[in-house]
């Protein structure tokens, strides 16, 4: 309602004109004329600048036509005039979250007067905002408050699962996700997340039935959202994984940009853009830092687009120096980031995230570059037409696996994974310092707990029973996993004295202790990736299964590149046979160590300069096709290249 004034006064006349403009805006909006409605609401707010409702309508209209800066400013003004205006708070928070400004969104909601009733939707916005801040305990309070408003709302339970995951309460998170799925069975991503969090806790009852339910849902085309990353560690076929990725990709389709599509530059240096939130102390940057430093700057401009936090580490400073330009896009939304990339004239835009945590697929969905490529960060297809190529190699992406990918395959001549051959090589730590038995046969698996499946653990326990004085050395990822693994081992006849745990340590100390293992035993269907190259850098033999999906073939590619394909098995039975044979022949195991130490300098895996030249050759092949007006096509590695 608006205050009544004497209609004969100038102020009242002005208010009447404002109301007429507001009514016009409402009518225009009802007919879908959003741009004209925006102009009408703008005139209403100018005529009556003290009326919060007019500013709210202006904010909503500006948001509808993509004028998000105008919309946010108007929403803030509406709240200044009326701090109880919940719709303005909701709109402002949504706009801030879209720009990944979580701290500001949380502060906007926190500023509402305490006696104002908060809607369920506002509570959920509060949870989402707090999830993007360090204050996860407050996020938990907000999630519980949202559930209190509407106990049967699936999204509230889903967000509770997200908060509990951040607090590493994985069993509790799994139950919250499952509740969301029970309340809404079409919410398949909730079941996928429930299973994934149970894997974090190594809690496997009902595992096979849940996996089958996920497979059936994707086969029936019943999913509207999915969590592709969660499916890599499940025994699911490649068709299901591609279906999951395609579902997620469908959320990132946008109208074509108003500008005409750019072409790859006809001459001069190719401009390569890498997009990630991990340009800091992170496994992805650890792998690719030396490759970035070795790019040919005479032939390529290298632009890094960072949407992650600056962690202040030496690695951050190193990566900032390893490029032509470093562009921070953390506080802009996907549309603004895409516009920046388009203005920068990027020829080939490289997605280093895929569907991992913090991904910005919406940037790629807006097609800001003439060629777009998936590389390194996500071990599978994005299921999207907006990525042209996926970088693999002859082991991870042979021609037979092409149907698993929406992208065209671009094969590196050796392993697709870059590595830093200048990294530290610390002296080995003594077993007694690590609490390991001196004379034991130590089988190590430092993969994340969620990669351990019941079938893999069954195999490990069989090996523990059969190999005298053997122990299993695992990464201590969380207390719930350790407790459940002890129970699972006991149920398989293995006592607690046969399992040892390695707590988190700084990288150099971790590399020192890893050398105390006799053998690295891998997981499947998601093998070791960065962890596998860590082991091979140290000369530690690794036994793996080469499966049917990219994620299950990475360690096999690393072993092939280093010249030890005899450590690759086709299945878990063959894997167990290799482990038994090596445990029984310590001389052969020692010889393998020596071969891997020599391979560190003789084989291609840790030669970052060679890797950079090979990747640049792939970029040139992509660009040459584009310049010739040819559509992307599979780019297979030549036999001579791979020699």
Secondary structure, 3 states (H helix, E strand, C coil): CCCCCCCCCHHHHHHHHHHHHHHHHHHHHHCCCHHHHHHHHHHHHHHCCCCHHHHHHHHHHHHHCCCHHHHHHHHHHHHHHCCCCHHHHHHHHHHHHHCCCHHHHHHHHHCCCCCCCCCHHHHHHHHHHHHCCCCHHHHHHHHHHHHHHCCCCHHHHHHHHHHHHHCCCHHHHHHHHHHHHHHCCCCHHHHHHHHHHHHHCCCCCCHHHHHHHHHHHHHCCCCCCCCHHHHCCCCCCHHHHHHHHHHHHHHHCCCCCCCCCCCCCCCCCEEEEEEECCCCCCHHHHHHHHHHHHCCCCCEEEEEEECCCCCCCHHHHHHHHCCCEEEECCCCCHHHHHHHHHHCCCCEEEECCCCCCCCCHHHHHCCCCCEEEECCCCCCCCCCCCCCEEEEECCCCCHHHHHHCCCEEEEECCCCCCCCCCCCCCCCCCHHHHCCCCCCEEEEECCCHHHCCHHHHHHHHHHHHHCCCEEEEEECCCHHHHHHHHHHHHHCCCCHHHEEEECCCCHHHHHHHHCCCCEEECCCCCCCCHHHHHHHHCCCCEEEECCCCHHHCHHHHHHHHCCCHHHEECCHHHHHHHHHHHHHCHHHHHHHHHHHHHHHHHCCCCCHHHHHHHHHHHHHHHHHHHHCCCCCCCECCCCCCCC
